[in-house]
């Protein structure tokens, strides 16, 4: 036990911890804070952020048919049409083109201009652009909040909301009839059966998975930086030759492997807690028990689990990847006699593990995930999770083999 504690102390030295702290601050300001700001912005902006938030606060995690009728999307659209008609009636540019209401503006904007010459086409574009600026109240001083609060933008976001919760059937049918990915077809059937009724934020899993992917990459790299110098330093200083002079000393590599695994677990856990906390406090925790199975604006979540379970799953993927990264760093450092050799070996491996982490965690359990769709063609359930587990298993098995062989190594 003393040997184990001593190896942990060698790993967790003040210089390494100071380096982690500096890198964590840089990662926060370079990536995570921007992702958090983007997520917060989409609460009121985006394809229908503010409407979805209002529906979730009214009806909870799922939307029943009577609740959809109560929300009255057609009535809200009719009220906006009245606002747009009032704007059109008060602006001369519409009167000049004999446009009296929004329906006539739509007909005008959809005019077939294929027969127009270049000058006429440019004039047409300029005119419709000026009209749209009037309808969305665009100006040089307009804020993003004001733009999304304009009648035209509210109408467009309501239209997307309607496509998601009212007119979703035809889109899902197209996946059922044409998609070649069996898991996607099965999911589309499930979503169709449950009326696409989950009210989870459309951007929640997408934004959170990207955020978690950054944490996963940082965690894997941090574990490699933590682990690799330990064995390399021992070999540079010929400490291993002294250790191998006794039966107890020959067990030191096993102790170092245990210290590596524990350190990887602890470090990844601390990083996850530190990174998850601000995201959850930004409002994501409101959806902790909300089911994520949904189809929204070209984005489909594949499994009917809650957001809380999804967050735990991503955390698990990060942890096992970090352990795998630590084991691979352990193996490569064992066969490195100096720092330069260690860097030459571990940098490519670190990049590979970080790449696997980024591709697996980002969009995890979504039909847009690269591992699921591009590599496994949607034929396996959650292959991105299995890939992370495979990396961890391969690293641990490889490290265990090295430890076992080391006990009988000839160092003469």
LUMMIRO-425475 format. One record per residue (C-alpha): residue in one letter; residue number from 1; x, y, z. Coordinates in Angstrom, 3 decimals. Example, Ala and Ser with C-alpha at 12.3 -4.5 7.8 and 13.67 -1.06 7.14 Angstrom:
% residues 2
A / 1 / 12.300 / -4.500 / 7.800
S / 2 / 13.670 / -1.060 / 7.140
% end
This chain:
% residues 412
X / 1 / 0.000 / 0.000 / 0.000
X / 2 / 2.901 / 2.340 / 0.728
X / 3 / 4.317 / 1.683 / -2.741
X / 4 / 0.939 / 2.491 / -4.277
X / 5 / 0.670 / 5.743 / -2.301
X / 6 / 4.225 / 6.685 / -3.289
X / 7 / 3.526 / 6.096 / -6.986
X / 8 / 0.381 / 8.228 / -6.723
X / 9 / 2.449 / 10.975 / -5.118
X / 10 / 4.940 / 10.798 / -7.996
X / 11 / 2.104 / 11.170 / -10.499
X / 12 / 0.257 / 13.987 / -8.749
X / 13 / 3.068 / 16.479 / -8.282
X / 14 / 2.566 / 20.215 / -8.003
X / 15 / 4.128 / 21.065 / -11.361
X / 16 / 1.757 / 18.755 / -13.225
X / 17 / -1.246 / 20.069 / -11.303
X / 18 / -0.262 / 23.671 / -12.086
X / 19 / 0.044 / 22.739 / -15.768
X / 20 / -3.432 / 21.153 / -15.718
X / 21 / -4.907 / 24.231 / -14.079
X / 22 / -3.401 / 26.519 / -16.728
X / 23 / -4.574 / 24.291 / -19.588
X / 24 / -8.048 / 23.995 / -18.048
X / 25 / -8.387 / 27.789 / -17.897
X / 26 / -7.290 / 28.106 / -21.536
X / 27 / -9.714 / 25.369 / -22.626
X / 28 / -12.558 / 27.054 / -20.767
X / 29 / -12.065 / 30.434 / -22.410
X / 30 / -11.176 / 29.016 / -25.836
X / 31 / -13.969 / 26.429 / -26.169
X / 32 / -16.296 / 25.701 / -23.270
X / 33 / -17.407 / 29.220 / -22.349
X / 34 / -18.319 / 29.903 / -25.978
X / 35 / -20.297 / 26.660 / -26.182
X / 36 / -22.121 / 27.582 / -22.983
X / 37 / -22.873 / 31.066 / -24.308
X / 38 / -24.215 / 29.577 / -27.542
X / 39 / -26.471 / 27.195 / -25.611
X / 40 / -27.793 / 30.033 / -23.456
X / 41 / -28.488 / 32.154 / -26.548
X / 42 / -30.563 / 29.406 / -28.125
X / 43 / -32.963 / 29.576 / -25.161
X / 44 / -34.540 / 32.642 / -26.762
X / 45 / -33.096 / 32.388 / -30.262
X / 46 / -32.669 / 29.593 / -32.778
X / 47 / -35.294 / 27.684 / -34.704
X / 48 / -37.953 / 27.935 / -31.959
X / 49 / -36.083 / 28.199 / -28.658
X / 50 / -38.385 / 30.556 / -26.767
X / 51 / -41.564 / 28.737 / -27.842
X / 52 / -40.181 / 25.364 / -26.816
X / 53 / -39.144 / 26.721 / -23.426
X / 54 / -42.642 / 28.094 / -22.881
X / 55 / -44.231 / 24.762 / -23.842
X / 56 / -41.891 / 22.827 / -21.540
X / 57 / -42.711 / 25.127 / -18.620
X / 58 / -46.443 / 24.683 / -19.274
X / 59 / -46.713 / 21.004 / -20.079
X / 60 / -43.591 / 19.250 / -18.791
X / 61 / -41.483 / 16.700 / -20.640
X / 62 / -44.124 / 15.376 / -23.056
X / 63 / -46.829 / 16.999 / -25.137
X / 64 / -50.313 / 15.462 / -25.175
X / 65 / -52.757 / 16.163 / -28.064
X / 66 / -54.995 / 18.312 / -25.865
X / 67 / -51.943 / 20.322 / -24.736
X / 68 / -50.944 / 20.912 / -28.341
X / 69 / -54.460 / 22.149 / -29.074
X / 70 / -54.321 / 24.369 / -25.980
X / 71 / -51.082 / 25.978 / -27.150
X / 72 / -52.916 / 26.944 / -30.365
X / 73 / -50.100 / 27.344 / -32.878
X / 74 / -52.574 / 28.314 / -35.681
X / 75 / -53.993 / 31.052 / -33.449
X / 76 / -50.531 / 32.426 / -32.707
X / 77 / -49.728 / 32.446 / -36.413
X / 78 / -52.994 / 34.249 / -37.197
X / 79 / -52.129 / 36.967 / -34.669
X / 80 / -48.727 / 37.450 / -36.307
X / 81 / -50.351 / 37.633 / -39.740
X / 82 / -52.422 / 40.531 / -38.395
X / 83 / -49.228 / 42.268 / -37.194
X / 84 / -47.590 / 41.770 / -40.577
X / 85 / -50.672 / 43.046 / -42.401
X / 86 / -50.577 / 46.182 / -40.249
X / 87 / -46.912 / 46.778 / -41.111
X / 88 / -47.631 / 46.274 / -44.805
X / 89 / -50.527 / 48.720 / -44.692
X / 90 / -48.280 / 51.412 / -43.213
X / 91 / -45.297 / 51.118 / -45.588
X / 92 / -45.282 / 52.752 / -49.014
X / 93 / -42.953 / 50.209 / -50.591
X / 94 / -45.705 / 47.594 / -50.383
X / 95 / -48.355 / 49.963 / -51.751
X / 96 / -46.095 / 50.769 / -54.715
X / 97 / -46.235 / 47.094 / -55.693
X / 98 / -49.973 / 46.702 / -54.907
X / 99 / -49.322 / 44.459 / -51.890
X / 100 / -52.033 / 44.779 / -49.239
X / 101 / -51.324 / 41.840 / -46.880
X / 102 / -48.774 / 39.145 / -46.055
X / 103 / -50.355 / 36.581 / -48.358
X / 104 / -49.867 / 38.937 / -51.298
X / 105 / -46.282 / 39.603 / -50.194
X / 106 / -45.573 / 35.861 / -50.207
X / 107 / -47.014 / 35.582 / -53.716
X / 108 / -44.860 / 38.514 / -54.810
X / 109 / -41.688 / 37.087 / -53.216
X / 110 / -42.324 / 33.697 / -54.872
X / 111 / -42.576 / 35.254 / -58.330
X / 112 / -40.830 / 33.292 / -61.079
X / 113 / -38.017 / 35.591 / -62.169
X / 114 / -36.387 / 33.240 / -64.690
X / 115 / -37.527 / 35.457 / -67.546
X / 116 / -36.013 / 38.614 / -66.010
X / 117 / -32.708 / 40.001 / -67.178
X / 118 / -29.845 / 40.635 / -64.768
X / 119 / -30.801 / 44.262 / -64.058
X / 120 / -34.443 / 43.380 / -63.433
X / 121 / -33.431 / 40.456 / -61.255
X / 122 / -31.183 / 42.665 / -59.112
X / 123 / -33.972 / 45.207 / -58.757
X / 124 / -36.370 / 42.439 / -57.705
X / 125 / -33.914 / 41.122 / -55.083
X / 126 / -33.350 / 44.621 / -53.700
X / 127 / -37.092 / 45.246 / -53.459
X / 128 / -37.894 / 41.979 / -51.657
X / 129 / -34.931 / 42.509 / -49.351
X / 130 / -36.218 / 45.961 / -48.373
X / 131 / -39.675 / 44.500 / -47.775
X / 132 / -38.293 / 41.764 / -45.532
X / 133 / -36.317 / 44.352 / -43.575
X / 134 / -39.577 / 46.160 / -42.916
X / 135 / -41.288 / 42.963 / -41.796
X / 136 / -38.520 / 41.909 / -39.406
X / 137 / -37.939 / 45.530 / -38.343
X / 138 / -34.300 / 45.317 / -39.293
X / 139 / -32.066 / 48.299 / -38.535
X / 140 / -28.419 / 49.074 / -37.845
X / 141 / -29.156 / 49.327 / -34.108
X / 142 / -31.366 / 46.239 / -33.839
X / 143 / -30.206 / 43.658 / -31.282
X / 144 / -30.429 / 39.903 / -31.761
X / 145 / -33.227 / 39.740 / -29.197
X / 146 / -35.185 / 42.407 / -31.094
X / 147 / -34.683 / 40.619 / -34.404
X / 148 / -36.002 / 37.307 / -33.053
X / 149 / -38.920 / 39.172 / -31.445
X / 150 / -39.945 / 40.678 / -34.798
X / 151 / -43.187 / 39.382 / -36.382
X / 152 / -41.500 / 37.770 / -39.396
X / 153 / -38.976 / 35.860 / -37.277
X / 154 / -41.675 / 34.731 / -34.834
X / 155 / -43.727 / 33.475 / -37.758
X / 156 / -40.777 / 31.490 / -39.108
X / 157 / -40.013 / 29.931 / -35.715
X / 158 / -43.676 / 29.032 / -35.238
X / 159 / -43.611 / 27.363 / -38.650
X / 160 / -40.687 / 25.162 / -37.539
X / 161 / -42.455 / 24.417 / -34.257
X / 162 / -45.513 / 23.358 / -36.253
X / 163 / -43.440 / 21.094 / -38.497
X / 164 / -41.966 / 19.445 / -35.402
X / 165 / -45.115 / 18.768 / -33.397
X / 166 / -47.912 / 18.856 / -36.008
X / 167 / -46.571 / 18.066 / -39.493
X / 168 / -43.838 / 15.589 / -38.546
X / 169 / -45.417 / 12.440 / -40.002
X / 170 / -44.358 / 12.855 / -43.643
X / 171 / -40.729 / 13.485 / -42.659
X / 172 / -40.619 / 10.403 / -40.459
X / 173 / -42.336 / 8.329 / -43.146
X / 174 / -39.559 / 9.255 / -45.575
X / 175 / -36.979 / 7.810 / -43.158
X / 176 / -39.039 / 4.656 / -42.657
X / 177 / -39.462 / 4.130 / -46.405
X / 178 / -36.046 / 5.206 / -47.698
X / 179 / -33.329 / 5.206 / -45.044
X / 180 / -30.841 / 2.331 / -45.289
X / 181 / -29.852 / 2.458 / -41.615
X / 182 / -31.904 / -0.133 / -39.679
X / 183 / -31.541 / 1.612 / -36.309
X / 184 / -32.754 / 4.913 / -37.789
X / 185 / -35.773 / 3.223 / -39.386
X / 186 / -36.681 / 1.559 / -36.084
X / 187 / -36.309 / 4.860 / -34.226
X / 188 / -38.426 / 6.738 / -36.773
X / 189 / -41.182 / 4.167 / -36.272
X / 190 / -40.943 / 4.608 / -32.486
X / 191 / -41.067 / 8.399 / -32.720
X / 192 / -44.021 / 8.222 / -35.099
X / 193 / -45.831 / 5.890 / -32.709
X / 194 / -45.307 / 8.284 / -29.779
X / 195 / -46.305 / 11.347 / -31.896
X / 196 / -42.874 / 12.988 / -31.524
X / 197 / -44.250 / 14.216 / -28.208
X / 198 / -41.059 / 14.789 / -26.199
X / 199 / -40.517 / 18.453 / -25.366
X / 200 / -36.775 / 18.283 / -24.705
X / 201 / -34.923 / 21.288 / -26.101
X / 202 / -34.115 / 20.656 / -29.741
X / 203 / -30.500 / 21.796 / -29.289
X / 204 / -29.838 / 20.317 / -25.834
X / 205 / -28.210 / 16.980 / -26.699
X / 206 / -26.385 / 18.416 / -29.697
X / 207 / -24.856 / 21.298 / -27.730
X / 208 / -24.165 / 19.229 / -24.638
X / 209 / -22.492 / 16.403 / -26.575
X / 210 / -20.171 / 18.884 / -28.309
X / 211 / -19.379 / 20.420 / -24.931
X / 212 / -18.706 / 16.959 / -23.470
X / 213 / -16.530 / 16.030 / -26.467
X / 214 / -14.207 / 18.940 / -25.656
X / 215 / -14.064 / 17.724 / -22.040
X / 216 / -13.331 / 14.194 / -23.258
X / 217 / -10.463 / 15.282 / -25.489
X / 218 / -8.979 / 17.406 / -22.699
X / 219 / -9.343 / 14.549 / -20.211
X / 220 / -7.612 / 12.004 / -22.469
X / 221 / -4.721 / 14.380 / -23.183
X / 222 / -4.433 / 15.332 / -19.507
X / 223 / -4.205 / 11.678 / -18.457
X / 224 / -1.445 / 11.038 / -20.993
X / 225 / 0.478 / 14.073 / -19.730
X / 226 / 0.010 / 12.795 / -16.178
X / 227 / 1.077 / 9.212 / -16.809
X / 228 / 3.731 / 9.157 / -19.523
X / 229 / 6.569 / 10.972 / -17.680
X / 230 / 6.448 / 8.591 / -14.694
X / 231 / 7.846 / 5.432 / -16.273
X / 232 / 10.053 / 7.358 / -18.676
X / 233 / 11.758 / 9.188 / -15.810
X / 234 / 12.347 / 5.901 / -13.976
X / 235 / 14.079 / 4.451 / -17.031
X / 236 / 16.105 / 7.577 / -17.694
X / 237 / 17.437 / 7.400 / -14.142
X / 238 / 17.903 / 3.580 / -14.279
X / 239 / 15.595 / 3.210 / -11.270
X / 240 / 13.963 / 0.187 / -12.884
X / 241 / 17.245 / -1.765 / -12.699
X / 242 / 17.360 / -1.304 / -8.928
X / 243 / 13.685 / -2.244 / -8.651
X / 244 / 14.202 / -5.458 / -10.639
X / 245 / 16.904 / -6.652 / -8.235
X / 246 / 14.241 / -8.073 / -5.920
X / 247 / 10.975 / -9.968 / -6.230
X / 248 / 9.138 / -7.082 / -4.570
X / 249 / 10.694 / -4.588 / -6.944
X / 250 / 9.562 / -6.557 / -9.958
X / 251 / 5.977 / -5.969 / -8.868
X / 252 / 6.450 / -2.214 / -9.101
X / 253 / 5.106 / -2.048 / -12.662
X / 254 / 1.830 / -3.561 / -11.501
X / 255 / 1.628 / -0.966 / -8.745
X / 256 / 2.334 / 1.775 / -11.275
X / 257 / -0.400 / 0.428 / -13.546
X / 258 / -2.858 / 0.496 / -10.642
X / 259 / -1.786 / 4.060 / -9.841
X / 260 / -2.256 / 4.958 / -13.520
X / 261 / -5.785 / 3.535 / -13.663
X / 262 / -6.846 / 5.169 / -10.398
X / 263 / -5.335 / 8.501 / -11.441
X / 264 / -7.111 / 8.368 / -14.801
X / 265 / -10.418 / 7.664 / -13.072
X / 266 / -9.971 / 10.434 / -10.511
X / 267 / -8.719 / 13.042 / -12.979
X / 268 / -11.458 / 12.388 / -15.536
X / 269 / -14.109 / 12.423 / -12.793
X / 270 / -12.884 / 15.775 / -11.444
X / 271 / -12.792 / 17.283 / -14.931
X / 272 / -16.312 / 16.044 / -15.688
X / 273 / -17.711 / 17.480 / -12.453
X / 274 / -15.953 / 20.807 / -13.027
X / 275 / -17.171 / 21.066 / -16.625
X / 276 / -20.701 / 19.692 / -16.176
X / 277 / -21.573 / 22.026 / -13.292
X / 278 / -21.749 / 25.351 / -15.219
X / 279 / -23.645 / 23.750 / -18.106
X / 280 / -26.256 / 22.233 / -15.827
X / 281 / -26.584 / 25.453 / -13.851
X / 282 / -27.240 / 27.309 / -17.112
X / 283 / -30.663 / 25.652 / -17.309
X / 284 / -29.867 / 22.204 / -18.663
X / 285 / -30.673 / 20.653 / -15.284
X / 286 / -34.330 / 21.597 / -15.843
X / 287 / -34.412 / 18.824 / -18.444
X / 288 / -32.683 / 16.231 / -16.251
X / 289 / -35.708 / 13.906 / -16.257
X / 290 / -36.938 / 14.813 / -19.752
X / 291 / -36.819 / 11.985 / -22.337
X / 292 / -34.587 / 12.801 / -25.314
X / 293 / -36.058 / 10.538 / -28.032
X / 294 / -37.107 / 13.099 / -30.640
X / 295 / -36.982 / 14.274 / -34.229
X / 296 / -36.385 / 17.977 / -34.748
X / 297 / -35.174 / 20.013 / -37.711
X / 298 / -32.965 / 17.341 / -39.235
X / 299 / -31.731 / 15.986 / -35.883
X / 300 / -32.846 / 12.639 / -34.461
X / 301 / -31.988 / 11.199 / -31.053
X / 302 / -32.178 / 7.426 / -31.240
X / 303 / -33.011 / 6.133 / -27.749
X / 304 / -35.745 / 6.886 / -25.238
X / 305 / -33.604 / 7.745 / -22.239
X / 306 / -33.690 / 10.872 / -20.087
X / 307 / -31.233 / 13.724 / -20.422
X / 308 / -29.806 / 12.811 / -17.016
X / 309 / -29.063 / 9.288 / -18.220
X / 310 / -27.565 / 10.754 / -21.385
X / 311 / -25.260 / 13.010 / -19.330
X / 312 / -24.125 / 10.019 / -17.244
X / 313 / -23.520 / 7.963 / -20.394
X / 314 / -21.304 / 10.665 / -21.911
X / 315 / -19.443 / 10.911 / -18.605
X / 316 / -18.889 / 7.152 / -18.700
X / 317 / -17.544 / 7.365 / -22.255
X / 318 / -15.109 / 10.075 / -21.181
X / 319 / -13.943 / 8.053 / -18.178
X / 320 / -13.295 / 4.821 / -20.100
X / 321 / -11.506 / 6.725 / -22.875
X / 322 / -9.328 / 8.419 / -20.275
X / 323 / -8.478 / 5.081 / -18.669
X / 324 / -7.664 / 3.654 / -22.110
X / 325 / -5.475 / 6.660 / -22.908
X / 326 / -3.660 / 6.226 / -19.593
X / 327 / -3.012 / 2.534 / -20.275
X / 328 / -1.651 / 3.209 / -23.755
X / 329 / 0.587 / 5.958 / -22.372
X / 330 / 1.737 / 3.487 / -19.701
X / 331 / 2.705 / 0.904 / -22.342
X / 332 / 4.545 / 3.372 / -24.566
X / 333 / 6.363 / 4.998 / -21.656
X / 334 / 7.539 / 1.566 / -20.517
X / 335 / 9.424 / 1.222 / -23.797
X / 336 / 10.763 / 4.798 / -23.874
X / 337 / 14.255 / 5.484 / -22.571
X / 338 / 14.031 / 9.293 / -22.693
X / 339 / 11.539 / 12.112 / -22.975
X / 340 / 12.030 / 12.628 / -26.713
X / 341 / 11.318 / 8.971 / -27.483
X / 342 / 8.312 / 9.107 / -25.198
X / 343 / 6.907 / 12.149 / -27.021
X / 344 / 7.463 / 10.585 / -30.441
X / 345 / 5.449 / 7.557 / -29.354
X / 346 / 2.713 / 9.115 / -27.237
X / 347 / 1.776 / 12.157 / -29.325
X / 348 / 0.336 / 10.124 / -32.252
X / 349 / -1.444 / 7.798 / -29.843
X / 350 / -2.817 / 10.759 / -27.917
X / 351 / -4.104 / 12.340 / -31.117
X / 352 / -5.739 / 9.045 / -32.129
X / 353 / -7.473 / 8.549 / -28.770
X / 354 / -8.554 / 12.191 / -28.669
X / 355 / -9.922 / 11.841 / -32.210
X / 356 / -11.885 / 8.737 / -31.254
X / 357 / -13.233 / 10.607 / -28.249
X / 358 / -14.302 / 13.622 / -30.283
X / 359 / -16.024 / 11.518 / -32.961
X / 360 / -17.704 / 9.230 / -30.436
X / 361 / -18.938 / 11.713 / -27.833
X / 362 / -20.023 / 14.487 / -30.208
X / 363 / -23.611 / 13.776 / -31.333
X / 364 / -23.579 / 10.513 / -29.350
X / 365 / -26.779 / 8.444 / -29.686
X / 366 / -27.823 / 10.633 / -32.613
X / 367 / -28.207 / 9.588 / -36.224
X / 368 / -25.699 / 12.352 / -37.051
X / 369 / -22.897 / 10.737 / -35.052
X / 370 / -19.958 / 9.971 / -37.358
X / 371 / -19.143 / 6.584 / -35.819
X / 372 / -22.769 / 5.464 / -35.946
X / 373 / -23.615 / 6.713 / -39.432
X / 374 / -20.427 / 6.902 / -41.501
X / 375 / -18.461 / 3.975 / -40.082
X / 376 / -21.083 / 1.455 / -38.933
X / 377 / -23.811 / 2.627 / -41.374
X / 378 / -26.479 / 2.674 / -38.675
X / 379 / -26.522 / -1.120 / -38.378
X / 380 / -25.394 / -1.383 / -34.737
X / 381 / -26.918 / 0.072 / -31.621
X / 382 / -24.669 / 2.687 / -29.957
X / 383 / -21.402 / 1.701 / -31.714
X / 384 / -19.806 / 4.938 / -30.450
X / 385 / -20.209 / 3.682 / -26.878
X / 386 / -18.804 / 0.274 / -27.816
X / 387 / -15.817 / 1.929 / -29.518
X / 388 / -14.927 / 3.833 / -26.338
X / 389 / -15.230 / 0.628 / -24.318
X / 390 / -13.035 / -1.184 / -26.856
X / 391 / -10.295 / 1.460 / -26.539
X / 392 / -10.344 / 1.106 / -22.753
X / 393 / -10.354 / -2.714 / -22.896
X / 394 / -7.501 / -2.819 / -25.425
X / 395 / -5.418 / -0.459 / -23.330
X / 396 / -6.014 / -2.338 / -20.088
X / 397 / -5.345 / -5.759 / -21.647
X / 398 / -2.168 / -4.488 / -23.309
X / 399 / -0.915 / -2.900 / -20.094
X / 400 / -1.704 / -6.067 / -18.121
X / 401 / 0.293 / -8.165 / -20.598
X / 402 / 3.267 / -5.803 / -20.275
X / 403 / 3.091 / -6.008 / -16.470
X / 404 / 2.966 / -9.804 / -16.495
X / 405 / 5.906 / -10.121 / -18.894
X / 406 / 7.911 / -7.607 / -16.869
X / 407 / 7.989 / -9.853 / -13.829
X / 408 / 10.271 / -12.270 / -15.688
X / 409 / 12.201 / -9.728 / -17.784
X / 410 / 15.947 / -10.222 / -18.099
X / 411 / 17.715 / -6.921 / -17.388
X / 412 / 21.255 / -8.287 / -17.324
% end
